[in-house]
Amino acid sequence: MAYSRLRILIMSLGPRAFKSLPEGVGLKTAIQAKNEGLVETDGEFSAISKYRLTAAGIAKKSLYGGIKRN
């Protein structure tokens, strides 16, 4: 189940604009993505932070099914 939430998180974010976590994705998944170097935050790390993809996150997103311009 964590795999699908990680995928939802990555597919909902883009490399430019910071966005909130999508519905159904929690802080635990965001921490996992940050630890893997897939996302970065706009400030302090919390559930209300905004997130965007790193270069590694962009590469992972392309493996999941392509890049959608955000």
Distance bins in CASP14 RR format, pairs under 12 A and 6 or more apart:
PFRMAT RR
TARGET T0000
AUTHOR 0000-0000-0000
RMODE 2
METHOD distances of the structure
MODEL  1
1 7 0 0 0 0 0 1 0 0 0 0 0
1 8 0 0 0 0 0 1 0 0 0 0 0
1 24 0 0 0 0 0 1 0 0 0 0 0
1 25 0 0 0 0 0 1 0 0 0 0 0
1 26 0 0 0 0 0 1 0 0 0 0 0
1 28 0 0 0 0 0 1 0 0 0 0 0
1 29 0 0 0 0 1 0 0 0 0 0 0
2 8 0 0 0 0 0 1 0 0 0 0 0
2 9 0 0 0 0 0 1 0 0 0 0 0
2 24 0 0 0 0 0 1 0 0 0 0 0
2 25 0 0 0 0 0 1 0 0 0 0 0
2 26 0 0 0 0 0 1 0 0 0 0 0
2 28 1 0 0 1 0 0 0 0 0 0 0
2 29 1 0 0 1 0 0 0 0 0 0 0
2 30 0 0 0 0 0 1 0 0 0 0 0
2 31 0 0 0 0 0 1 0 0 0 0 0
2 32 1 0 0 1 0 0 0 0 0 0 0
2 33 0 0 0 0 0 1 0 0 0 0 0
2 36 0 0 0 0 0 1 0 0 0 0 0
3 9 0 0 0 0 0 1 0 0 0 0 0
3 10 0 0 0 0 0 1 0 0 0 0 0
3 29 0 0 0 0 1 0 0 0 0 0 0
3 32 0 0 0 0 0 1 0 0 0 0 0
3 33 0 0 0 0 0 1 0 0 0 0 0
3 60 0 0 0 0 0 1 0 0 0 0 0
3 64 0 0 0 0 0 1 0 0 0 0 0
4 10 0 0 0 0 0 1 0 0 0 0 0
4 11 0 0 0 0 0 1 0 0 0 0 0
4 22 0 0 0 0 0 1 0 0 0 0 0
4 24 0 0 0 0 0 1 0 0 0 0 0
4 25 0 0 0 0 1 0 0 0 0 0 0
4 29 0 0 0 0 1 0 0 0 0 0 0
4 64 0 0 0 0 0 1 0 0 0 0 0
5 11 0 0 0 0 0 1 0 0 0 0 0
5 12 0 0 0 0 0 1 0 0 0 0 0
5 21 0 0 0 0 1 0 0 0 0 0 0
5 22 0 0 0 0 1 0 0 0 0 0 0
5 23 0 0 0 0 0 1 0 0 0 0 0
5 24 1 0 0 1 0 0 0 0 0 0 0
5 25 1 0 1 0 0 0 0 0 0 0 0
5 26 1 0 0 1 0 0 0 0 0 0 0
5 27 0 0 0 0 0 1 0 0 0 0 0
5 28 0 0 0 0 1 0 0 0 0 0 0
5 29 1 0 1 0 0 0 0 0 0 0 0
5 30 0 0 0 0 1 0 0 0 0 0 0
5 31 0 0 0 0 0 1 0 0 0 0 0
5 32 0 0 0 0 1 0 0 0 0 0 0
5 33 0 0 0 0 1 0 0 0 0 0 0
6 12 0 0 0 0 0 1 0 0 0 0 0
6 13 0 0 0 0 0 1 0 0 0 0 0
6 21 0 0 0 0 0 1 0 0 0 0 0
6 22 0 0 0 0 0 1 0 0 0 0 0
6 24 0 0 0 0 0 1 0 0 0 0 0
6 25 0 0 0 0 1 0 0 0 0 0 0
6 26 0 0 0 0 0 1 0 0 0 0 0
6 28 0 0 0 0 0 1 0 0 0 0 0
6 29 1 0 1 0 0 0 0 0 0 0 0
6 30 0 0 0 0 1 0 0 0 0 0 0
6 31 0 0 0 0 0 1 0 0 0 0 0
6 32 1 0 0 1 0 0 0 0 0 0 0
6 33 1 0 0 1 0 0 0 0 0 0 0
6 34 0 0 0 0 0 1 0 0 0 0 0
6 35 0 0 0 0 0 1 0 0 0 0 0
6 36 0 0 0 0 1 0 0 0 0 0 0
6 37 0 0 0 0 0 1 0 0 0 0 0
6 38 1 0 0 1 0 0 0 0 0 0 0
6 39 0 0 0 0 1 0 0 0 0 0 0
6 57 0 0 0 0 0 1 0 0 0 0 0
6 60 0 0 0 0 1 0 0 0 0 0 0
6 61 0 0 0 0 0 1 0 0 0 0 0
6 64 0 0 0 0 1 0 0 0 0 0 0
7 13 0 0 0 0 0 1 0 0 0 0 0
7 22 0 0 0 0 0 1 0 0 0 0 0
7 25 0 0 0 0 1 0 0 0 0 0 0
7 29 0 0 0 0 1 0 0 0 0 0 0
7 32 0 0 0 0 0 1 0 0 0 0 0
7 33 0 0 0 0 0 1 0 0 0 0 0
7 38 0 0 0 0 0 1 0 0 0 0 0
7 57 0 0 0 0 0 1 0 0 0 0 0
7 60 0 0 0 0 1 0 0 0 0 0 0
7 61 0 0 0 0 1 0 0 0 0 0 0
7 63 0 0 0 0 0 1 0 0 0 0 0
7 64 1 0 1 0 0 0 0 0 0 0 0
7 65 0 0 0 0 1 0 0 0 0 0 0
8 21 0 0 0 0 1 0 0 0 0 0 0
8 22 1 0 1 0 0 0 0 0 0 0 0
8 23 0 0 0 0 1 0 0 0 0 0 0
8 24 1 0 0 1 0 0 0 0 0 0 0
8 25 1 0 1 0 0 0 0 0 0 0 0
8 26 0 0 0 0 0 1 0 0 0 0 0
8 29 0 0 0 0 1 0 0 0 0 0 0
8 30 0 0 0 0 0 1 0 0 0 0 0
8 33 0 0 0 0 0 1 0 0 0 0 0
8 61 0 0 0 0 0 1 0 0 0 0 0
8 64 0 0 0 0 0 1 0 0 0 0 0
9 19 0 0 0 0 1 0 0 0 0 0 0
9 20 0 0 0 0 0 1 0 0 0 0 0
9 21 1 0 0 1 0 0 0 0 0 0 0
9 22 1 0 0 1 0 0 0 0 0 0 0
9 23 0 0 0 0 0 1 0 0 0 0 0
9 24 0 0 0 0 1 0 0 0 0 0 0
9 25 1 0 1 0 0 0 0 0 0 0 0
9 26 0 0 0 0 1 0 0 0 0 0 0
9 27 0 0 0 0 0 1 0 0 0 0 0
9 28 0 0 0 0 0 1 0 0 0 0 0
9 29 1 0 1 0 0 0 0 0 0 0 0
9 30 1 0 0 1 0 0 0 0 0 0 0
9 31 0 0 0 0 0 1 0 0 0 0 0
9 32 0 0 0 0 1 0 0 0 0 0 0
9 33 1 0 1 0 0 0 0 0 0 0 0
9 34 0 0 0 0 0 1 0 0 0 0 0
9 36 0 0 0 0 0 1 0 0 0 0 0
9 38 0 0 0 0 1 0 0 0 0 0 0
9 39 1 0 0 1 0 0 0 0 0 0 0
9 51 1 0 0 1 0 0 0 0 0 0 0
9 52 0 0 0 0 0 1 0 0 0 0 0
9 53 0 0 0 0 1 0 0 0 0 0 0
9 57 0 0 0 0 1 0 0 0 0 0 0
9 60 0 0 0 0 0 1 0 0 0 0 0
9 61 0 0 0 0 0 1 0 0 0 0 0
9 64 0 0 0 0 0 1 0 0 0 0 0
10 19 0 0 0 0 0 1 0 0 0 0 0
10 21 0 0 0 0 0 1 0 0 0 0 0
10 22 0 0 0 0 0 1 0 0 0 0 0
10 25 0 0 0 0 1 0 0 0 0 0 0
10 29 0 0 0 0 1 0 0 0 0 0 0
10 30 0 0 0 0 0 1 0 0 0 0 0
10 32 0 0 0 0 0 1 0 0 0 0 0
10 33 1 0 0 1 0 0 0 0 0 0 0
10 36 0 0 0 0 0 1 0 0 0 0 0
10 37 0 0 0 0 0 1 0 0 0 0 0
10 38 1 0 0 1 0 0 0 0 0 0 0
10 39 1 0 0 1 0 0 0 0 0 0 0
10 51 0 0 0 0 0 1 0 0 0 0 0
10 52 0 0 0 0 0 1 0 0 0 0 0
10 53 1 0 0 1 0 0 0 0 0 0 0
10 54 0 0 0 0 0 1 0 0 0 0 0
10 56 0 0 0 0 0 1 0 0 0 0 0
10 57 1 0 0 1 0 0 0 0 0 0 0
10 58 0 0 0 0 1 0 0 0 0 0 0
10 59 0 0 0 0 0 1 0 0 0 0 0
10 60 1 0 1 0 0 0 0 0 0 0 0
10 61 1 0 1 0 0 0 0 0 0 0 0
10 62 0 0 0 0 0 1 0 0 0 0 0
10 63 0 0 0 0 1 0 0 0 0 0 0
10 64 1 0 0 1 0 0 0 0 0 0 0
10 65 0 0 0 0 0 1 0 0 0 0 0
10 66 0 0 0 0 0 1 0 0 0 0 0
10 67 0 0 0 0 0 1 0 0 0 0 0
10 68 0 0 0 0 0 1 0 0 0 0 0
10 70 0 0 0 0 0 1 0 0 0 0 0
11 19 0 0 0 0 0 1 0 0 0 0 0
11 22 0 0 0 0 1 0 0 0 0 0 0
11 25 0 0 0 0 0 1 0 0 0 0 0
11 33 0 0 0 0 0 1 0 0 0 0 0
11 38 0 0 0 0 0 1 0 0 0 0 0
11 53 0 0 0 0 1 0 0 0 0 0 0
11 57 0 0 0 0 0 1 0 0 0 0 0
11 58 0 0 0 0 0 1 0 0 0 0 0
11 60 0 0 0 0 1 0 0 0 0 0 0
11 61 1 0 0 1 0 0 0 0 0 0 0
11 62 0 0 0 0 0 1 0 0 0 0 0
11 63 0 0 0 0 0 1 0 0 0 0 0
11 64 1 0 0 1 0 0 0 0 0 0 0
11 65 0 0 0 0 1 0 0 0 0 0 0
11 66 0 0 0 0 1 0 0 0 0 0 0
11 67 0 0 0 0 0 1 0 0 0 0 0
11 68 1 0 0 1 0 0 0 0 0 0 0
11 70 0 0 0 0 0 1 0 0 0 0 0
12 19 1 0 0 1 0 0 0 0 0 0 0
12 20 0 0 0 0 1 0 0 0 0 0 0
12 21 0 0 0 0 1 0 0 0 0 0 0
12 22 1 0 1 0 0 0 0 0 0 0 0
12 23 0 0 0 0 1 0 0 0 0 0 0
12 24 0 0 0 0 0 1 0 0 0 0 0
12 25 1 0 0 1 0 0 0 0 0 0 0
12 29 0 0 0 0 0 1 0 0 0 0 0
12 30 0 0 0 0 0 1 0 0 0 0 0
12 33 0 0 0 0 0 1 0 0 0 0 0
12 39 0 0 0 0 0 1 0 0 0 0 0
12 50 0 0 0 0 0 1 0 0 0 0 0
12 51 0 0 0 0 1 0 0 0 0 0 0
12 52 0 0 0 0 0 1 0 0 0 0 0
12 53 0 0 0 0 1 0 0 0 0 0 0
12 61 0 0 0 0 1 0 0 0 0 0 0
12 64 0 0 0 0 0 1 0 0 0 0 0
12 68 0 0 0 0 1 0 0 0 0 0 0
12 70 0 0 0 0 1 0 0 0 0 0 0
13 19 1 0 1 0 0 0 0 0 0 0 0
13 20 0 0 0 0 1 0 0 0 0 0 0
13 21 0 0 0 0 1 0 0 0 0 0 0
13 22 0 0 0 0 1 0 0 0 0 0 0
13 25 0 0 0 0 0 1 0 0 0 0 0
13 29 0 0 0 0 0 1 0 0 0 0 0
13 30 0 0 0 0 0 1 0 0 0 0 0
13 33 0 0 0 0 1 0 0 0 0 0 0
13 34 0 0 0 0 0 1 0 0 0 0 0
13 38 0 0 0 0 1 0 0 0 0 0 0
13 39 1 0 0 1 0 0 0 0 0 0 0
13 40 0 0 0 0 1 0 0 0 0 0 0
13 41 0 0 0 0 0 1 0 0 0 0 0
13 42 0 0 0 0 0 1 0 0 0 0 0
13 50 0 0 0 0 1 0 0 0 0 0 0
13 51 1 0 1 0 0 0 0 0 0 0 0
13 52 1 0 1 0 0 0 0 0 0 0 0
13 53 1 0 1 0 0 0 0 0 0 0 0
13 54 0 0 0 0 1 0 0 0 0 0 0
13 57 0 0 0 0 1 0 0 0 0 0 0
13 58 0 0 0 0 1 0 0 0 0 0 0
13 60 0 0 0 0 0 1 0 0 0 0 0
13 61 1 0 0 1 0 0 0 0 0 0 0
13 64 0 0 0 0 0 1 0 0 0 0 0
13 67 0 0 0 0 0 1 0 0 0 0 0
13 68 0 0 0 0 1 0 0 0 0 0 0
13 70 1 0 0 1 0 0 0 0 0 0 0
14 22 0 0 0 0 0 1 0 0 0 0 0
14 38 0 0 0 0 0 1 0 0 0 0 0
14 39 0 0 0 0 1 0 0 0 0 0 0
14 40 0 0 0 0 0 1 0 0 0 0 0
14 50 0 0 0 0 0 1 0 0 0 0 0
14 51 0 0 0 0 1 0 0 0 0 0 0
14 52 1 0 1 0 0 0 0 0 0 0 0
14 53 1 0 1 0 0 0 0 0 0 0 0
14 54 0 0 0 0 0 1 0 0 0 0 0
14 55 0 0 0 0 0 1 0 0 0 0 0
14 57 0 0 0 0 1 0 0 0 0 0 0
14 58 1 0 0 1 0 0 0 0 0 0 0
14 60 0 0 0 0 0 1 0 0 0 0 0
14 61 1 0 0 1 0 0 0 0 0 0 0
14 62 0 0 0 0 0 1 0 0 0 0 0
14 66 0 0 0 0 0 1 0 0 0 0 0
14 67 0 0 0 0 1 0 0 0 0 0 0
14 68 1 0 0 1 0 0 0 0 0 0 0
14 69 0 0 0 0 1 0 0 0 0 0 0
14 70 1 0 1 0 0 0 0 0 0 0 0
15 38 0 0 0 0 0 1 0 0 0 0 0
15 39 0 0 0 0 0 1 0 0 0 0 0
15 40 0 0 0 0 0 1 0 0 0 0 0
15 51 0 0 0 0 0 1 0 0 0 0 0
15 52 1 0 0 1 0 0 0 0 0 0 0
15 53 1 0 1 0 0 0 0 0 0 0 0
15 54 1 0 0 1 0 0 0 0 0 0 0
15 55 0 0 0 0 1 0 0 0 0 0 0
15 56 0 0 0 0 0 1 0 0 0 0 0
15 57 0 0 0 0 1 0 0 0 0 0 0
15 58 1 0 1 0 0 0 0 0 0 0 0
15 59 0 0 0 0 0 1 0 0 0 0 0
15 60 0 0 0 0 0 1 0 0 0 0 0
15 61 0 0 0 0 1 0 0 0 0 0 0
15 62 0 0 0 0 0 1 0 0 0 0 0
15 67 0 0 0 0 1 0 0 0 0 0 0
15 68 0 0 0 0 0 1 0 0 0 0 0
15 69 0 0 0 0 1 0 0 0 0 0 0
15 70 1 0 0 1 0 0 0 0 0 0 0
16 40 0 0 0 0 0 1 0 0 0 0 0
16 50 0 0 0 0 0 1 0 0 0 0 0
16 52 1 0 0 1 0 0 0 0 0 0 0
16 53 0 0 0 0 1 0 0 0 0 0 0
16 54 0 0 0 0 0 1 0 0 0 0 0
16 58 0 0 0 0 0 1 0 0 0 0 0
16 67 0 0 0 0 0 1 0 0 0 0 0
16 68 0 0 0 0 0 1 0 0 0 0 0
16 69 0 0 0 0 1 0 0 0 0 0 0
16 70 1 0 0 1 0 0 0 0 0 0 0
17 42 0 0 0 0 0 1 0 0 0 0 0
17 50 0 0 0 0 1 0 0 0 0 0 0
17 51 0 0 0 0 0 1 0 0 0 0 0
17 52 1 0 0 1 0 0 0 0 0 0 0
17 53 0 0 0 0 0 1 0 0 0 0 0
17 69 0 0 0 0 0 1 0 0 0 0 0
17 70 1 0 1 0 0 0 0 0 0 0 0
18 39 0 0 0 0 1 0 0 0 0 0 0
18 40 0 0 0 0 1 0 0 0 0 0 0
18 41 1 0 0 1 0 0 0 0 0 0 0
18 42 1 0 1 0 0 0 0 0 0 0 0
18 43 0 0 0 0 1 0 0 0 0 0 0
18 48 0 0 0 0 0 1 0 0 0 0 0
18 49 0 0 0 0 1 0 0 0 0 0 0
18 50 1 1 0 0 0 0 0 0 0 0 0
18 51 1 0 0 1 0 0 0 0 0 0 0
18 52 1 0 1 0 0 0 0 0 0 0 0
18 53 0 0 0 0 0 1 0 0 0 0 0
18 70 0 0 0 0 0 1 0 0 0 0 0
19 25 0 0 0 0 0 1 0 0 0 0 0
19 30 0 0 0 0 0 1 0 0 0 0 0
19 39 0 0 0 0 0 1 0 0 0 0 0
19 40 0 0 0 0 0 1 0 0 0 0 0
19 41 0 0 0 0 0 1 0 0 0 0 0
19 42 0 0 0 0 1 0 0 0 0 0 0
19 49 0 0 0 0 0 1 0 0 0 0 0
19 50 1 0 1 0 0 0 0 0 0 0 0
19 51 1 0 0 1 0 0 0 0 0 0 0
19 52 1 0 0 1 0 0 0 0 0 0 0
19 53 0 0 0 0 1 0 0 0 0 0 0
19 70 1 0 0 1 0 0 0 0 0 0 0
20 26 0 0 0 0 0 1 0 0 0 0 0
20 27 0 0 0 0 0 1 0 0 0 0 0
20 30 0 0 0 0 0 1 0 0 0 0 0
20 41 0 0 0 0 0 1 0 0 0 0 0
20 42 0 0 0 0 0 1 0 0 0 0 0
20 46 0 0 0 0 0 1 0 0 0 0 0
20 47 0 0 0 0 1 0 0 0 0 0 0
20 48 1 0 0 1 0 0 0 0 0 0 0
20 49 0 0 0 0 1 0 0 0 0 0 0
20 50 1 0 1 0 0 0 0 0 0 0 0
20 51 1 0 0 1 0 0 0 0 0 0 0
20 52 0 0 0 0 0 1 0 0 0 0 0
21 27 1 0 0 1 0 0 0 0 0 0 0
21 28 0 0 0 0 0 1 0 0 0 0 0
21 29 1 0 0 1 0 0 0 0 0 0 0
21 30 1 0 1 0 0 0 0 0 0 0 0
21 31 0 0 0 0 0 1 0 0 0 0 0
21 33 0 0 0 0 1 0 0 0 0 0 0
21 34 0 0 0 0 0 1 0 0 0 0 0
21 39 0 0 0 0 1 0 0 0 0 0 0
21 41 0 0 0 0 0 1 0 0 0 0 0
21 45 0 0 0 0 0 1 0 0 0 0 0
21 46 0 0 0 0 0 1 0 0 0 0 0
21 47 1 0 0 1 0 0 0 0 0 0 0
21 48 0 0 0 0 1 0 0 0 0 0 0
21 49 0 0 0 0 1 0 0 0 0 0 0
21 50 0 0 0 0 1 0 0 0 0 0 0
21 51 1 0 0 1 0 0 0 0 0 0 0
21 52 0 0 0 0 0 1 0 0 0 0 0
22 29 0 0 0 0 1 0 0 0 0 0 0
22 30 0 0 0 0 0 1 0 0 0 0 0
22 51 0 0 0 0 1 0 0 0 0 0 0
24 30 0 0 0 0 0 1 0 0 0 0 0
24 47 0 0 0 0 0 1 0 0 0 0 0
25 31 0 0 0 0 0 1 0 0 0 0 0
25 32 0 0 0 0 0 1 0 0 0 0 0
25 33 0 0 0 0 1 0 0 0 0 0 0
25 39 0 0 0 0 0 1 0 0 0 0 0
25 47 0 0 0 0 1 0 0 0 0 0 0
25 51 0 0 0 0 1 0 0 0 0 0 0
26 32 0 0 0 0 1 0 0 0 0 0 0
26 33 0 0 0 0 0 1 0 0 0 0 0
26 46 0 0 0 0 0 1 0 0 0 0 0
26 47 1 0 0 1 0 0 0 0 0 0 0
26 48 0 0 0 0 0 1 0 0 0 0 0
26 49 0 0 0 0 0 1 0 0 0 0 0
26 51 0 0 0 0 0 1 0 0 0 0 0
27 33 0 0 0 0 0 1 0 0 0 0 0
27 34 0 0 0 0 0 1 0 0 0 0 0
27 41 0 0 0 0 0 1 0 0 0 0 0
27 45 0 0 0 0 1 0 0 0 0 0 0
27 46 1 0 0 1 0 0 0 0 0 0 0
27 47 1 0 1 0 0 0 0 0 0 0 0
27 48 0 0 0 0 1 0 0 0 0 0 0
27 49 0 0 0 0 1 0 0 0 0 0 0
27 51 0 0 0 0 0 1 0 0 0 0 0
28 34 0 0 0 0 0 1 0 0 0 0 0
28 35 0 0 0 0 0 1 0 0 0 0 0
28 47 0 0 0 0 1 0 0 0 0 0 0
29 35 0 0 0 0 0 1 0 0 0 0 0
29 36 0 0 0 0 0 1 0 0 0 0 0
29 38 0 0 0 0 0 1 0 0 0 0 0
29 39 0 0 0 0 1 0 0 0 0 0 0
29 47 0 0 0 0 0 1 0 0 0 0 0
29 51 0 0 0 0 0 1 0 0 0 0 0
30 36 0 0 0 0 0 1 0 0 0 0 0
30 37 0 0 0 0 0 1 0 0 0 0 0
30 38 0 0 0 0 1 0 0 0 0 0 0
30 39 1 0 0 1 0 0 0 0 0 0 0
30 40 0 0 0 0 0 1 0 0 0 0 0
30 41 0 0 0 0 1 0 0 0 0 0 0
30 45 1 0 0 1 0 0 0 0 0 0 0
30 46 0 0 0 0 1 0 0 0 0 0 0
30 47 1 0 0 1 0 0 0 0 0 0 0
30 48 0 0 0 0 0 1 0 0 0 0 0
30 49 1 0 0 1 0 0 0 0 0 0 0
30 50 0 0 0 0 0 1 0 0 0 0 0
30 51 1 0 0 1 0 0 0 0 0 0 0
30 52 0 0 0 0 0 1 0 0 0 0 0
31 37 0 0 0 0 0 1 0 0 0 0 0
31 38 0 0 0 0 0 1 0 0 0 0 0
31 39 0 0 0 0 1 0 0 0 0 0 0
31 41 0 0 0 0 0 1 0 0 0 0 0
31 45 1 0 0 1 0 0 0 0 0 0 0
31 46 0 0 0 0 0 1 0 0 0 0 0
31 47 0 0 0 0 0 1 0 0 0 0 0
31 49 0 0 0 0 0 1 0 0 0 0 0
31 51 0 0 0 0 0 1 0 0 0 0 0
32 38 0 0 0 0 1 0 0 0 0 0 0
32 39 0 0 0 0 1 0 0 0 0 0 0
33 39 1 0 1 0 0 0 0 0 0 0 0
33 40 0 0 0 0 1 0 0 0 0 0 0
33 41 0 0 0 0 0 1 0 0 0 0 0
33 45 0 0 0 0 0 1 0 0 0 0 0
33 49 0 0 0 0 0 1 0 0 0 0 0
33 51 1 0 0 1 0 0 0 0 0 0 0
33 52 0 0 0 0 0 1 0 0 0 0 0
33 53 0 0 0 0 1 0 0 0 0 0 0
33 54 0 0 0 0 1 0 0 0 0 0 0
33 56 0 0 0 0 1 0 0 0 0 0 0
33 57 0 0 0 0 1 0 0 0 0 0 0
33 60 0 0 0 0 1 0 0 0 0 0 0
33 61 0 0 0 0 0 1 0 0 0 0 0
34 40 1 0 0 1 0 0 0 0 0 0 0
34 41 1 0 0 1 0 0 0 0 0 0 0
34 43 0 0 0 0 0 1 0 0 0 0 0
34 45 1 0 0 1 0 0 0 0 0 0 0
34 46 0 0 0 0 0 1 0 0 0 0 0
34 49 0 0 0 0 1 0 0 0 0 0 0
34 51 0 0 0 0 1 0 0 0 0 0 0
34 52 0 0 0 0 0 1 0 0 0 0 0
34 53 0 0 0 0 0 1 0 0 0 0 0
34 54 0 0 0 0 1 0 0 0 0 0 0
34 56 0 0 0 0 0 1 0 0 0 0 0
34 57 0 0 0 0 0 1 0 0 0 0 0
35 45 0 0 0 0 0 1 0 0 0 0 0
35 54 0 0 0 0 0 1 0 0 0 0 0
35 56 0 0 0 0 0 1 0 0 0 0 0
36 53 0 0 0 0 0 1 0 0 0 0 0
36 54 0 0 0 0 1 0 0 0 0 0 0
36 56 1 0 0 1 0 0 0 0 0 0 0
36 57 0 0 0 0 1 0 0 0 0 0 0
36 59 0 0 0 0 0 1 0 0 0 0 0
36 60 0 0 0 0 1 0 0 0 0 0 0
37 51 0 0 0 0 0 1 0 0 0 0 0
37 52 0 0 0 0 0 1 0 0 0 0 0
37 53 0 0 0 0 1 0 0 0 0 0 0
37 54 1 0 1 0 0 0 0 0 0 0 0
37 55 0 0 0 0 1 0 0 0 0 0 0
37 56 1 0 1 0 0 0 0 0 0 0 0
37 57 1 0 0 1 0 0 0 0 0 0 0
37 58 0 0 0 0 0 1 0 0 0 0 0
37 59 0 0 0 0 0 1 0 0 0 0 0
37 60 0 0 0 0 1 0 0 0 0 0 0
38 51 0 0 0 0 1 0 0 0 0 0 0
38 52 0 0 0 0 0 1 0 0 0 0 0
38 53 1 0 0 1 0 0 0 0 0 0 0
38 54 1 0 0 1 0 0 0 0 0 0 0
38 55 0 0 0 0 1 0 0 0 0 0 0
38 56 1 0 1 0 0 0 0 0 0 0 0
38 57 1 0 1 0 0 0 0 0 0 0 0
38 58 0 0 0 0 1 0 0 0 0 0 0
38 59 0 0 0 0 1 0 0 0 0 0 0
38 60 1 0 1 0 0 0 0 0 0 0 0
38 61 0 0 0 0 1 0 0 0 0 0 0
38 63 0 0 0 0 0 1 0 0 0 0 0
38 64 0 0 0 0 0 1 0 0 0 0 0
39 45 0 0 0 0 0 1 0 0 0 0 0
39 49 0 0 0 0 1 0 0 0 0 0 0
39 50 0 0 0 0 0 1 0 0 0 0 0
39 51 1 0 1 0 0 0 0 0 0 0 0
39 52 1 0 0 1 0 0 0 0 0 0 0
39 53 1 0 0 1 0 0 0 0 0 0 0
39 54 1 0 0 1 0 0 0 0 0 0 0
39 55 0 0 0 0 0 1 0 0 0 0 0
39 56 0 0 0 0 1 0 0 0 0 0 0
39 57 1 0 0 1 0 0 0 0 0 0 0
39 58 0 0 0 0 0 1 0 0 0 0 0
39 60 0 0 0 0 1 0 0 0 0 0 0
39 61 0 0 0 0 0 1 0 0 0 0 0
40 49 0 0 0 0 1 0 0 0 0 0 0
40 50 0 0 0 0 1 0 0 0 0 0 0
40 51 1 0 0 1 0 0 0 0 0 0 0
40 52 1 0 0 1 0 0 0 0 0 0 0
40 53 1 0 0 1 0 0 0 0 0 0 0
40 54 1 0 1 0 0 0 0 0 0 0 0
40 55 0 0 0 0 0 1 0 0 0 0 0
40 56 0 0 0 0 0 1 0 0 0 0 0
40 57 0 0 0 0 1 0 0 0 0 0 0
40 58 0 0 0 0 0 1 0 0 0 0 0
41 47 0 0 0 0 0 1 0 0 0 0 0
41 48 0 0 0 0 0 1 0 0 0 0 0
41 49 1 0 1 0 0 0 0 0 0 0 0
41 50 1 0 0 1 0 0 0 0 0 0 0
41 51 1 0 1 0 0 0 0 0 0 0 0
41 52 0 0 0 0 1 0 0 0 0 0 0
41 53 0 0 0 0 0 1 0 0 0 0 0
41 54 0 0 0 0 0 1 0 0 0 0 0
42 48 0 0 0 0 0 1 0 0 0 0 0
42 49 1 0 0 1 0 0 0 0 0 0 0
42 50 1 0 1 0 0 0 0 0 0 0 0
42 51 1 0 0 1 0 0 0 0 0 0 0
42 52 1 0 0 1 0 0 0 0 0 0 0
43 49 1 0 0 1 0 0 0 0 0 0 0
43 50 0 0 0 0 1 0 0 0 0 0 0
43 51 0 0 0 0 0 1 0 0 0 0 0
43 52 0 0 0 0 0 1 0 0 0 0 0
44 50 0 0 0 0 0 1 0 0 0 0 0
45 51 0 0 0 0 1 0 0 0 0 0 0
51 57 0 0 0 0 0 1 0 0 0 0 0
51 70 0 0 0 0 0 1 0 0 0 0 0
52 58 0 0 0 0 1 0 0 0 0 0 0
52 61 0 0 0 0 0 1 0 0 0 0 0
52 70 0 0 0 0 1 0 0 0 0 0 0
53 59 0 0 0 0 1 0 0 0 0 0 0
53 60 0 0 0 0 1 0 0 0 0 0 0
53 61 1 0 0 1 0 0 0 0 0 0 0
53 62 0 0 0 0 0 1 0 0 0 0 0
53 64 0 0 0 0 0 1 0 0 0 0 0
53 67 0 0 0 0 1 0 0 0 0 0 0
53 68 0 0 0 0 0 1 0 0 0 0 0
53 70 0 0 0 0 1 0 0 0 0 0 0
54 60 0 0 0 0 1 0 0 0 0 0 0
54 61 0 0 0 0 0 1 0 0 0 0 0
55 61 0 0 0 0 0 1 0 0 0 0 0
55 62 0 0 0 0 0 1 0 0 0 0 0
56 62 0 0 0 0 0 1 0 0 0 0 0
56 63 0 0 0 0 0 1 0 0 0 0 0
57 63 0 0 0 0 1 0 0 0 0 0 0
57 64 0 0 0 0 1 0 0 0 0 0 0
57 66 0 0 0 0 0 1 0 0 0 0 0
57 67 0 0 0 0 0 1 0 0 0 0 0
58 64 0 0 0 0 0 1 0 0 0 0 0
58 65 0 0 0 0 0 1 0 0 0 0 0
58 66 0 0 0 0 1 0 0 0 0 0 0
58 67 1 0 0 1 0 0 0 0 0 0 0
58 68 0 0 0 0 0 1 0 0 0 0 0
58 69 0 0 0 0 0 1 0 0 0 0 0
58 70 0 0 0 0 0 1 0 0 0 0 0
59 65 0 0 0 0 0 1 0 0 0 0 0
59 66 0 0 0 0 0 1 0 0 0 0 0
59 67 0 0 0 0 1 0 0 0 0 0 0
60 66 0 0 0 0 0 1 0 0 0 0 0
60 67 0 0 0 0 0 1 0 0 0 0 0
61 67 1 0 0 1 0 0 0 0 0 0 0
61 68 0 0 0 0 1 0 0 0 0 0 0
61 69 0 0 0 0 0 1 0 0 0 0 0
61 70 0 0 0 0 0 1 0 0 0 0 0
62 68 0 0 0 0 0 1 0 0 0 0 0
END
